[in-house]
Amino acid sequence: RLRQGERAEGGDGAYADGGGDRGGRRQRRQRLIGCDSDEFLNESGYESGMMEADAYSSFISVDMELSTPLFSIGLINGTQYADLEDALVATSTASDEGGRNGGGDGGGEAGGGTQGAERSGGGSVAVSASARRFRHSLEVLKRGVLWWEGEGGVSLLLHCGNVLAAENAAAQSQWVALARYHEEASRSRCKQWHTTAGAHDLDCLGSAQLSALTPARGDSARFYAFTPAVGWRVLVLDSFDVSLLAHPPGSEEHSATLAMLKRENPNSLDAADTLAGLSGVARRWGPRGGGIGGAQLSWLGEQLEAASKSGERAIIFCHLCCLPDACAPEALLFNYEEVAAALEAHPGVVACWISGADAAGSYARDSHGVHHINPPAAVHCEVNEDAFGMLQGFDGRLKLQMMGRPPLRRPQGWPENLSLPQGNALVASPFLDGDHWSSLFVRMWLAIFHTLMNPVLRLLSSDSANEEFAPIATDAPQSSASASASPGAGANAAHDASAADDVAEDSIAPEEQA
């Protein structure tokens, strides 16, 4: 390889006998290898140096091949950009929510933050304050673009929803705000952006113009699939297929959703708190929630079936979540149970579900090994705080890198190495992060067994060694000639045998003591 480089720089006569300048060849070799050491490139050891360089470069190339990801996905969520001053949002949540802000995807979004939490009058309601820094969110995006480039670039970029703040719609400034967002997003060398629209985006653009969030796609399909690498399939879902926000009043879809909400939620949709009296997963039945429609659910099943037959893994992008343990209740799909059943019907296919409705950020792993990731919203970052990351795919695993805000309710932070689900094998706990207690238990008992049996095995091995190397007795009489030729031979032989016995006893003594 180096000789070809020299030939390109120094001409065809670089290695001809007596041709060319030896010093010039020496400088070119040093420049190609990147080393000025005379010991490495001396005249006598040049060939050995070349062999070392080739071996080292081969080692590096193999290592790079093993560590090179199949794909890299840049992640960011909840920029909610608007050219407005920071807004302090105060919300109240029940004490059993662990201090998480409620309010759903629409008054902000689920889980805006936990700063400034305090109790009033010793009651069961916690009041929390969370700032929405509309302008600062683009600074977070800027730093995210620089970080992605510094990490070697990405294959594609995912915005998990709520690109714009709903306040833009009231000020009729959504298009100016969107242009400002695209100005920063376009600074990335990767132009393949995907966005799972949130409630704020529907407030600003309506369902008919959501394609303006990702104009480079050139497609207005609300749910679709693509292949980021061989053996992988990405499914992008429409969280608001069944919703009030995505359909105009008076339409069949709007009327059907309205009737469903009235059955599930006793509160008036015009009330100040539309979720009053609701707890747990029932809080998903808000007017700003959404679900997966029948046609899209059938399409999801077909895609998972096709991926299963072709041996592919799937990653799902969806703004709302389908696992109660992975998000605030307000961030769940209306029909999350049906969607989860579709995933369970194809075990081992879905590796990861990425959502964005829970602004506090969250991570969980379900009983089938599927990783549920919800990056925190950039709009809630403190000044100079970050909230972005990258998901990389390798053979047999995923790697997650998140910068800045940690996930709520997970003090150990974000996991890094994500093992892939294994067919029908169930995971004992949704929070194992790839460590299987069964394998740890077996390894522990094997270590104990080895410790207990090691002295016995050593004794057995020492006994067999003594038998193998023991002196062989012979009954053959010594010839008189040899005896007369060496009068002291008998005494010397007896002394040697005694010494050998002493050595053998000394070598056996430690094992016998053990």
Buried (B, 14 or more C-beta within 10 A) or exposed (E): EBEEBBBEBBEEEBEEEEEBEEEEBBBBBBEBBEBEEEEBBEEEBBEEBBEEBEEEEEEEEEEEEEEEBBBBBBBBBBBBBBBBEEBEBEBBBBEEBEBBBBBBBBBBBBBBBBEEBEEEEEEEEBBBBBBBBBBBBBBBBEBBBEBBBEEEEBBBBBBBBBBBBBBBBEEEBBBEBBEBBBEBBEEBEBEBBBBBBBBBBBBBBBBEBBBBBBEEBEEEEBBBBEEBBEBBBBBBBBBBBBBBBBBEEEEEBBEEBBEBBEEEBEBEEEEEEBBEEBEEEBBBBBBBBBBBBEEBBEBBBEBBBBBBEEEBBBBBBBBBBBBBBBBBBBBBBBBBEBBBEBBEEBBBBBBBBBBBBBBBBBBBBBBBBBBBBBBBBBBBBEEEBBBBBBBBBBEEEBBBBBBBBBBBBBEEEBBEEBBBBEEEEEBEEBEBBBEBEEEEEEEEEEEEEEEEEEEEEEEEEBEEEEEEEEEEEEEEEEEEEEEEEEEEEEEEEEEEEEEEEEEBEEEBEEBEEE
